[in-house]
Amino acid sequence: MSDHTEHRPAPAAATKPAPPDAGPRERARALRRQGRTYAEIVAEVGVAKSTVSRWVRDLPRPSTLPERLRRMSEARWGRHRREVALRRERTRAEAAAQVGRLSDRELLLVGAGLYWAEGAKSKPYRTQERVLFVNSDLGMIRVYLEWLRLLGVGRERLRFRVMIHETADVAAAERFWAEQAGIAVGELSRTTLKRHRPSPGRRHTGEGYRGCFVVTVLNSADLYRRIEGWWCGIVEAVVSAARPTG
């Protein structure tokens, strides 16, 4: 048997208070089994914290809350979380129903706003009038591709590419995005791999991570100018509507 055995919580009987005539060490261990902290044990037994630590180091650490209170808290907040989830789903469904079917004009405006928020844009310091869209959100990609079809952008003008961290399942991501675009994996341009930089805060991991999908429109300077014009028209329409009438 291995010497490194796992510490398990003491049985319920062991959590009973120590007898009144028990020594300080026995009292400290009994209190620890009840879930008391070092500070509480020090205050009750009257010995140094380092001594308490030495006496009880082999016992399991207590939960932040006593087990009974922890279960009560979980029952209460578990119900609350379920209620919040139901309200969230109900609100989402009601909002989605308000949209209904989009007209071509509505999709034109939605797509223009979507591109101007998420697509590549020319800068004063770098004039680059081309239509390029990068996103990891499947809904965004679906709306954008449908918008391009509305604009009459043919498949021959489109290039697709995946951008993903090198530690992810690259092949699975390529299959996923190719299916969304309605093309074969072999029609994708070479995937861009991001170098792995270990970080505890990085969330781009797990089965749901598929990287970003890059959609480029060839010979798109004129289309870019039209998108810019549509966006300027949207802004002007909003500003005009907000002006006080004479």
Backbone torsions as a table, in degrees:
resi	resn	phi	psi	omega
1	MET	NA	141.3	-178.7
2	SER	-69.0	146.2	176.5
3	ASP	-73.3	-20.2	-175.2
4	HIS	-95.0	72.0	-179.4
5	THR	-81.9	151.1	-178.7
6	GLU	-77.8	134.9	176.4
7	HIS	-75.6	129.1	178.5
8	ARG	-115.7	152.3	179.2
9	PRO	-57.3	142.8	179.8
10	ALA	-68.0	151.2	178.4
11	PRO	-61.1	161.5	-174.0
12	ALA	-55.8	-37.5	-177.8
13	ALA	-61.7	-29.3	-176.7
14	ALA	-73.9	-11.3	-177.9
15	THR	-88.8	0.5	178.3
16	LYS	-68.0	149.1	179.4
17	PRO	-58.5	149.7	177.8
18	ALA	-69.3	151.6	178.1
19	PRO	-58.1	151.7	-178.8
20	PRO	-56.3	-30.6	-177.5
21	ASP	-90.7	7.6	-179.2
22	ALA	-68.0	149.9	178.4
23	GLY	-73.6	171.6	-178.5
24	PRO	-56.9	-39.7	-178.8
25	ARG	-64.8	-45.3	-179.9
26	GLU	-64.2	-40.6	178.9
27	ARG	-64.0	-41.9	-180.0
28	ALA	-62.5	-42.7	-179.2
29	ARG	-67.8	-38.4	177.9
30	ALA	-64.0	-41.2	179.2
31	LEU	-66.2	-37.8	179.4
32	ARG	-64.0	-40.5	178.3
33	ARG	-64.5	-25.2	177.7
34	GLN	-79.6	-5.7	179.0
35	GLY	97.3	13.8	-179.4
36	ARG	-74.6	150.7	177.5
37	THR	-84.4	168.4	177.6
38	TYR	-57.4	-44.7	-177.1
39	ALA	-60.9	-40.4	179.7
40	GLU	-67.6	-38.7	179.5
41	ILE	-67.7	-43.1	178.6
42	VAL	-58.0	-43.8	-178.1
43	ALA	-65.0	-33.7	-175.8
44	GLU	-88.2	-37.2	-175.8
45	VAL	-89.9	-31.8	176.8
46	GLY	83.8	33.2	176.0
47	VAL	-123.5	171.0	-178.2
48	ALA	-67.9	153.1	179.3
49	LYS	-61.9	-37.6	179.1
50	SER	-63.4	-34.2	178.2
51	THR	-68.9	-43.5	177.3
52	VAL	-59.4	-44.0	-179.2
53	SER	-58.6	-43.1	-179.5
54	ARG	-66.9	-36.2	-177.8
55	TRP	-72.1	-33.3	-170.1
56	VAL	-116.0	10.2	-173.7
57	ARG	-61.7	-22.1	-179.5
58	ASP	-85.8	-6.0	-179.1
59	LEU	-90.8	152.2	-179.9
60	PRO	-65.2	146.6	177.7
61	ARG	-69.0	139.9	-179.7
62	PRO	-73.7	155.3	174.5
63	SER	-68.3	160.9	177.7
64	THR	-60.0	-38.0	175.8
65	LEU	-115.2	148.0	171.5
66	PRO	-56.1	150.3	-173.6
67	GLU	-55.5	-41.6	-178.2
68	ARG	-64.3	-43.7	178.5
69	LEU	-66.9	-35.7	179.3
70	ARG	-63.8	-42.4	178.2
71	ARG	-64.8	-39.8	178.6
72	MET	-63.4	-42.7	179.7
73	SER	-63.9	-42.4	179.5
74	GLU	-63.4	-41.5	179.5
75	ALA	-63.4	-42.8	-178.4
76	ARG	-68.8	-51.8	-176.0
77	TRP	-76.4	-25.4	174.4
78	GLY	-62.6	-43.2	177.1
79	ARG	-63.8	-41.0	179.1
80	HIS	-62.7	-43.0	179.9
81	ARG	-63.8	-38.4	177.9
82	ARG	-65.0	-40.1	178.9
83	GLU	-65.5	-41.1	178.3
84	VAL	-63.4	-41.3	179.8
85	ALA	-63.3	-39.5	178.7
86	LEU	-66.0	-42.5	178.4
87	ARG	-64.4	-39.7	179.3
88	ARG	-61.8	-45.6	-178.8
89	GLU	-67.4	-37.7	178.9
90	ARG	-64.9	-45.1	179.3
91	THR	-63.6	-41.6	179.3
92	ARG	-61.5	-44.8	-179.0
93	ALA	-65.5	-41.3	178.9
94	GLU	-63.9	-41.5	179.6
95	ALA	-66.1	-41.4	179.5
96	ALA	-62.8	-37.6	-179.2
97	ALA	-66.8	-26.4	-179.9
98	GLN	-68.3	-25.3	-175.5
99	VAL	-73.7	-50.3	-179.6
100	GLY	66.4	-151.8	-177.7
101	ARG	-84.3	135.3	179.8
102	LEU	-88.7	136.8	171.4
103	SER	-79.5	166.7	178.0
104	ASP	-60.8	-39.2	-179.7
105	ARG	-65.1	-41.0	179.3
106	GLU	-64.5	-42.5	178.2
107	LEU	-65.2	-36.3	177.2
108	LEU	-58.5	-46.3	-178.3
109	LEU	-70.3	-41.6	178.2
110	VAL	-60.5	-46.1	-179.1
111	GLY	-63.6	-39.4	179.0
112	ALA	-62.7	-43.7	178.4
113	GLY	-66.5	-39.6	178.8
114	LEU	-61.4	-46.6	-178.8
115	TYR	-65.3	-43.5	-176.2
116	TRP	-66.8	-22.7	177.0
117	ALA	-84.0	-38.6	-170.0
118	GLU	-116.4	-18.5	-175.9
119	GLY	-83.9	168.8	178.0
120	ALA	-70.5	140.5	-177.9
121	LYS	-131.5	148.7	177.0
122	SER	-71.4	145.2	-179.4
123	LYS	-117.2	153.5	177.7
124	PRO	-56.5	-33.5	-179.1
125	TYR	-90.1	-3.4	179.8
126	ARG	-155.4	89.9	-179.8
127	THR	-73.1	117.8	-176.7
128	GLN	-149.5	83.3	-176.0
129	GLU	-84.7	88.0	176.8
130	ARG	-143.6	153.9	-177.9
131	VAL	-101.3	111.2	-178.1
132	LEU	-141.5	129.5	-175.2
133	PHE	-129.0	129.1	-179.6
134	VAL	-128.0	127.4	178.4
135	ASN	-159.9	154.3	177.3
136	SER	-102.8	-9.2	-177.3
137	ASP	-85.7	120.6	-177.3
138	LEU	-60.7	-40.5	179.1
139	GLY	-60.3	-42.8	177.8
140	MET	-59.4	-46.1	-178.5
141	ILE	-63.9	-41.8	-179.9
142	ARG	-62.9	-46.4	179.3
143	VAL	-62.9	-43.0	-178.0
144	TYR	-63.0	-44.5	179.9
145	LEU	-64.8	-38.4	177.6
146	GLU	-66.8	-36.2	177.5
147	TRP	-63.8	-42.6	177.5
148	LEU	-62.4	-37.3	176.8
149	ARG	-64.5	-39.7	176.9
150	LEU	-59.9	-36.7	-178.5
151	LEU	-79.2	-3.5	178.3
152	GLY	80.3	21.8	177.9
153	VAL	-79.7	112.7	-177.0
154	GLY	-75.3	158.9	-179.9
155	ARG	-57.8	-32.6	-177.6
156	GLU	-65.0	-17.2	-179.9
157	ARG	-97.1	0.4	-175.9
158	LEU	-103.7	140.8	172.8
159	ARG	-128.0	137.1	-176.0
160	PHE	-121.0	144.5	-179.2
161	ARG	-152.3	149.4	176.5
162	VAL	-103.8	141.4	176.3
163	MET	-125.7	120.0	-170.2
164	ILE	-155.0	157.0	176.1
165	HIS	-68.2	141.9	-174.2
166	GLU	-64.6	-20.7	-178.8
167	THR	-86.5	-5.9	-179.0
168	ALA	-81.3	175.3	176.3
169	ASP	-81.5	87.7	-173.5
170	VAL	-63.3	-45.1	-177.8
171	ALA	-61.0	-42.0	179.9
172	ALA	-64.8	-39.6	179.1
173	ALA	-65.1	-41.0	178.9
174	GLU	-63.0	-42.2	178.3
175	ARG	-63.7	-42.4	-178.6
176	PHE	-61.3	-52.3	-175.6
177	TRP	-70.0	-34.8	177.3
178	ALA	-62.3	-40.6	178.4
179	GLU	-63.9	-40.5	179.7
180	GLN	-64.2	-34.8	-179.2
181	ALA	-84.5	-8.0	-179.7
182	GLY	72.6	35.2	-179.5
183	ILE	-130.9	169.4	174.8
184	ALA	-81.5	153.5	179.5
185	VAL	-57.2	-36.5	-179.2
186	GLY	-65.1	-15.4	178.6
187	GLU	-85.5	-7.7	176.7
188	LEU	-72.4	144.5	171.4
189	SER	-71.7	170.0	-176.1
190	ARG	-60.2	130.6	-178.5
191	THR	-67.3	138.5	175.7
192	THR	-91.3	120.1	-179.3
193	LEU	-100.4	126.5	176.7
194	LYS	-87.8	134.4	-179.8
195	ARG	-64.6	142.3	-177.9
196	HIS	-80.1	123.4	174.5
197	ARG	-123.2	102.0	-176.2
198	PRO	-54.0	129.6	179.2
199	SER	-151.1	128.6	-179.5
200	PRO	-64.6	-21.1	-177.7
201	GLY	-91.9	-3.2	-176.8
202	ARG	-73.9	128.6	-176.5
203	ARG	-107.2	-2.1	-179.2
204	HIS	-80.9	67.5	-178.9
205	THR	-140.7	173.7	174.5
206	GLY	90.2	175.8	-176.4
207	GLU	-63.7	-32.5	-177.0
208	GLY	-76.8	-7.9	-178.2
209	TYR	-83.6	119.2	-178.8
210	ARG	-124.9	14.7	179.3
211	GLY	71.5	-159.3	179.0
212	CYS	-112.1	152.7	177.4
213	PHE	-109.2	129.4	-177.5
214	VAL	-108.8	123.2	179.4
215	VAL	-118.3	117.2	-179.4
216	THR	-113.5	135.0	175.6
217	VAL	-103.2	122.6	179.2
218	LEU	-76.0	152.9	177.8
219	ASN	48.6	55.2	-168.2
220	SER	-112.7	14.7	-178.6
221	ALA	-59.6	-45.2	-179.1
222	ASP	-64.8	-40.9	178.1
223	LEU	-63.3	-39.8	179.0
224	TYR	-59.7	-43.0	-179.6
225	ARG	-65.2	-36.3	177.6
226	ARG	-66.5	-41.8	177.5
227	ILE	-60.0	-45.1	178.6
228	GLU	-60.5	-40.3	178.4
229	GLY	-65.5	-41.5	177.8
230	TRP	-61.2	-42.2	179.9
231	TRP	-64.9	-43.1	177.8
232	CYS	-61.1	-37.2	177.8
233	GLY	-65.1	-39.7	177.1
234	ILE	-61.9	-46.7	-179.6
235	VAL	-61.4	-45.6	-179.1
236	GLU	-62.5	-40.3	179.3
237	ALA	-62.9	-41.0	179.4
238	VAL	-67.6	-44.7	-179.0
239	VAL	-64.1	-41.8	-179.6
240	SER	-64.2	-40.2	179.8
241	ALA	-66.2	-26.7	-177.0
242	ALA	-85.8	-13.1	-178.9
243	ARG	-72.1	139.6	178.0
244	PRO	-67.0	137.4	178.7
245	THR	-79.5	148.5	-176.0
246	GLY	-61.7	NA	NA
